Amino acid sequence: MTRVFEDYIRNIVDELNPAIRVEFLLPRETPYTDPIYPVRFKTDTAELIVAFPQRMVLIPEGKGEVYETVARVVRLLNYFQRRRPHTDLIS
């Protein structure tokens, strides 16, 4: 099932911005909660790690939540790609 999750996220990213690289980190069990599945989203200028709870990964009803989350991450990374780094010193 996690392979389906990985393929789903890759397809979303390829559709929205193929320049973003996706890396799936090892699932982790957190105390008192469901296991989480961390995913690293990277561009040349930014990097975000999002931890998806098991209920979003393994339950078909979580598919919509996963899509919305990935779409927001892609929009955020696109924002950082467009911004130019500040070269002025703050005094």
N, C-alpha and C positions, 0 to 999 in steps of 0.2 A: 504493500500500500504506500510506503514512503517513496517508492520509485514513481508511482503515479503522481504524488505530491510534487516531487522534483521536476518531472516532465511538465506538469501544469504550470509551475512557476516559470520555468524556462520559456514556455510558449507565451506566457503573458509578457515577459520582459522582451522577447523577440518581437512581439507585436507592437509594444509601446516604445521601446528604445533598444535596438539591438547592440548599441555601443556599451551598454551596462553589462558588466561581468557578474556572474552569479556563482557563489561557492557555498556548498552545503557542508556545514560543520557537523560534528558528531552529536547525536541527540544526547540530552542531559536530563537526568532525573533531578528534580528539585524537591526539597523536603516539603511535605504538606500539600503538594499540588501535583498536577499532571506533569508528565515529562514534557520537555520543550524541544523544539527542533529549530536550532539557530541557522539563519541563512545570511550570508554576507553579500551585500550588493556594492559593487565598486565601479567607479569611473576614474579617470586620470586625476580628478581634483577632489573627490569625496569618497567616503566609505561609510556604509551603515550596516549594522547587524541587527536583524529583527528576529526575535524569538517567537515562533509560532507554537501555541499550546497544542497538546495532543488532540483536543476536541476539534480544532480547526484542520488538522492534518488527516485524521483517520475517519472522521464522520462526514459523509457526503453533504450534509447541510452546511458544513463549514466552507464549502467551495466559494460561495459568494463573499464571505468575509476575507478569505485568502486573496481573492481577486481585488477587492477594494483596498486591502492593505498594500499589496504589491503595486497597484496603480498609484497610491499616495507616495510610496517610496520612490517610484520612478519620477513622479512630478517633482519631488523634493530634490532628487539628484540632478534632474534637468535644470532646476533653479541654480544649483551650485555650479554646474557646468557653464552657464551663461554669465555668471558673475565674474568680474575680473578681480584678481587679488589687489588689495589696497597696498600701494607702495609709499604712501605718505606717512610720515611719522606723526603720532599724536603728541602734542605738547601740552 
